[in-house]
Amino acid sequence: MIRPIVLYGSPFLRERCVNADITDNNLSRLLKDLKDTMKHAGGAGLAAPQIGVCMRVFVVETVSSYRSLRSKERIIYFKGDTGIEEVFINPVITWRSADTNDDKEGCLSIPGLSGVVQRPDSIKIQYLDGNLQKCTQIFAGFTARIIQHEYDHIEAILYIDRLPAAERRKMQDQLQGLKEHK
């Protein structure tokens, strides 16, 4: 089911999420709803708080982004992977590379705005996948960026929090407008 996406200004986006109960029969419905909503909105990722559920769960789909790029761009942005379609349940980032990269980010909860965010180029993350199997993986490039963006959501952090203060100030009027129309 496609659910409404929670917009900037909602308290859901500022609550640190709790671990998902993997015995909850509604978890599989939540995962399906996240995927359906993300695909409908044209996103590369979506976290549970973005649909009003304060749970440490998010989905990432970067395969279509990979396929949309030319071969030179794939090498630059994907650094060895071909994109992923993955569920992350109760994830924990256990390592971040010292190497960073800057790239433009947007967010389905902050429509119409974007900014350049610096993030670690690679991460190591532990999580349960959609089959509730324990996974530990290292991701790099664009896929790592999307994972970190969604991970921030479950930690009550928005990409705008990672922008330089001057850039955030430039967005204040637009952000205020989103808050008033949520």
C-alpha positions as CSV (number, residue, x, y, z in Angstrom):
1,M,0.0,0.0,0.0
2,I,1.2,3.5,-0.8
3,R,1.3,5.6,2.3
4,P,1.5,9.4,2.6
5,I,5.1,10.7,3.1
6,V,5.6,12.7,6.3
7,L,6.8,16.2,5.4
8,Y,9.4,18.5,7.1
9,G,8.0,19.9,10.3
10,S,6.5,16.7,11.5
11,P,7.7,15.5,14.9
12,F,8.1,12.0,13.4
13,L,11.2,13.2,11.6
14,R,12.8,14.3,14.8
15,E,12.2,11.2,16.9
16,R,15.0,8.7,17.3
17,C,13.5,5.4,16.3
18,V,13.3,2.2,18.3
19,N,14.3,-1.3,17.2
20,A,11.8,-3.2,15.2
21,D,10.1,-6.2,16.8
22,I,11.0,-9.0,14.4
23,T,8.2,-11.2,15.8
24,D,5.6,-8.6,14.9
25,N,3.3,-9.9,12.1
26,N,2.9,-6.4,10.8
27,L,6.6,-6.0,10.0
28,S,6.3,-7.6,6.5
29,R,3.4,-5.3,5.7
30,L,5.5,-2.3,6.8
31,L,8.4,-3.4,4.5
32,K,6.1,-3.8,1.6
33,D,4.5,-0.4,2.2
34,L,7.9,1.2,2.4
35,K,8.9,-0.3,-0.9
36,D,5.6,0.6,-2.6
37,T,5.7,4.1,-1.3
38,M,9.4,4.6,-2.2
39,K,8.8,3.4,-5.8
40,H,5.7,5.4,-6.2
41,A,7.5,8.6,-5.1
42,G,10.5,7.8,-7.3
43,G,13.0,7.7,-4.4
44,A,16.2,5.7,-3.9
45,G,15.4,5.0,-0.3
46,L,12.7,5.5,2.4
47,A,12.8,5.1,6.1
48,A,9.9,4.1,8.4
49,P,9.6,7.5,10.1
50,Q,8.9,9.0,6.7
51,I,5.6,7.2,6.7
52,G,4.9,7.9,10.3
53,V,6.4,4.7,11.9
54,C,9.1,5.3,14.5
55,M,11.0,2.1,13.9
56,R,14.6,1.3,12.8
57,V,13.7,0.1,9.4
58,F,14.4,1.5,5.9
59,V,14.6,0.3,2.3
60,V,17.1,1.2,-0.4
61,E,16.9,0.7,-4.2
62,T,19.8,2.0,-6.2
63,V,19.7,-0.5,-9.1
64,S,17.6,1.8,-11.3
65,S,20.0,4.7,-10.6
66,Y,22.9,2.4,-11.7
67,R,21.1,1.4,-14.9
68,S,20.3,5.1,-15.7
69,L,24.0,6.1,-15.8
70,R,26.5,5.8,-18.6
71,S,29.5,3.4,-18.0
72,K,31.9,6.2,-17.0
73,E,29.4,7.5,-14.5
74,R,28.8,4.1,-13.1
75,I,32.5,3.7,-12.3
76,I,32.6,7.1,-10.5
77,Y,29.4,6.8,-8.5
78,F,29.0,3.1,-7.8
79,K,32.6,2.0,-7.1
80,G,32.2,-1.6,-7.8
81,D,28.6,-2.4,-7.1
82,T,25.7,-2.4,-9.5
83,G,23.2,-1.0,-7.1
84,I,21.1,-2.8,-4.5
85,E,17.5,-3.5,-3.6
86,E,17.6,-4.1,0.1
87,V,15.7,-4.0,3.4
88,F,17.6,-2.8,6.5
89,I,16.0,-3.8,9.8
90,N,17.6,-2.6,13.1
91,P,20.8,-1.5,11.3
92,V,23.9,-0.3,13.0
93,I,26.7,1.5,11.1
94,T,29.9,0.1,12.7
95,W,32.5,1.8,10.6
96,R,32.9,4.9,8.4
97,S,35.8,5.6,6.1
98,A,38.0,8.7,6.6
99,D,37.7,9.4,2.9
100,T,34.6,11.5,2.2
101,N,32.8,12.8,-0.9
102,D,30.5,15.7,-1.5
103,D,27.3,15.3,-3.5
104,K,23.9,16.8,-3.8
105,E,21.1,15.2,-1.8
106,G,17.4,15.7,-1.7
107,C,14.7,14.1,0.4
108,L,11.1,12.9,-0.2
109,S,10.2,14.5,3.1
110,I,11.7,17.9,2.0
111,P,10.3,18.2,-1.5
112,G,11.8,20.7,-3.9
113,L,15.0,21.4,-2.0
114,S,18.5,19.9,-2.2
115,G,22.0,20.6,-0.9
116,V,25.5,19.3,-1.1
117,V,26.3,17.0,1.8
118,Q,29.7,15.6,2.8
119,R,29.6,11.9,3.8
120,P,32.0,9.1,4.3
121,D,32.7,7.4,1.0
122,S,32.4,3.9,2.5
123,I,30.6,2.3,5.5
124,K,30.2,-1.0,7.2
125,I,26.7,-1.8,8.4
126,Q,25.1,-4.7,10.4
127,Y,21.4,-5.3,9.9
128,L,18.7,-7.9,9.4
129,D,17.6,-8.2,5.8
130,G,14.0,-8.9,4.5
131,N,14.4,-12.6,5.4
132,L,15.5,-11.7,8.9
133,Q,19.0,-12.9,8.1
134,K,21.9,-11.2,9.9
135,C,24.1,-9.3,7.4
136,T,27.3,-7.3,7.7
137,Q,28.3,-5.5,4.6
138,I,30.6,-2.8,3.3
139,F,29.1,-0.3,0.9
140,A,30.7,2.5,-1.0
141,G,29.9,5.4,-3.3
142,F,26.3,6.3,-4.2
143,T,24.9,3.2,-2.4
144,A,26.7,4.1,0.8
145,R,25.4,7.7,0.5
146,I,21.8,6.5,0.2
147,I,22.2,4.1,3.1
148,Q,23.6,6.9,5.3
149,H,20.8,9.2,4.3
150,E,18.2,6.7,5.4
151,Y,20.1,5.7,8.5
152,D,20.1,9.4,9.5
153,H,16.3,9.3,9.3
154,I,16.1,6.6,12.0
155,E,18.5,8.6,14.1
156,A,16.3,11.7,13.8
157,I,18.8,13.5,11.5
158,L,17.8,15.2,8.2
159,Y,20.3,15.9,5.4
160,I,19.7,19.7,6.0
161,D,21.3,19.2,9.5
162,R,24.5,18.3,7.7
163,L,24.7,21.4,5.5
164,P,26.9,24.4,6.3
165,A,25.1,27.0,8.4
166,A,25.1,29.5,5.6
167,E,23.4,27.1,3.2
168,R,20.8,26.2,5.8
169,R,20.0,29.9,6.3
170,K,19.4,30.3,2.6
171,M,16.7,27.6,2.8
172,Q,14.9,28.9,5.9
173,D,12.1,30.6,4.0
174,Q,11.4,27.5,1.9
175,L,11.6,25.2,5.0
176,Q,9.2,27.4,6.9
177,G,6.8,27.2,3.9
178,L,7.0,23.4,4.0
179,K,6.3,23.4,7.8
180,E,3.2,25.6,7.3
181,H,1.8,23.4,4.5
182,K,2.5,20.0,6.1
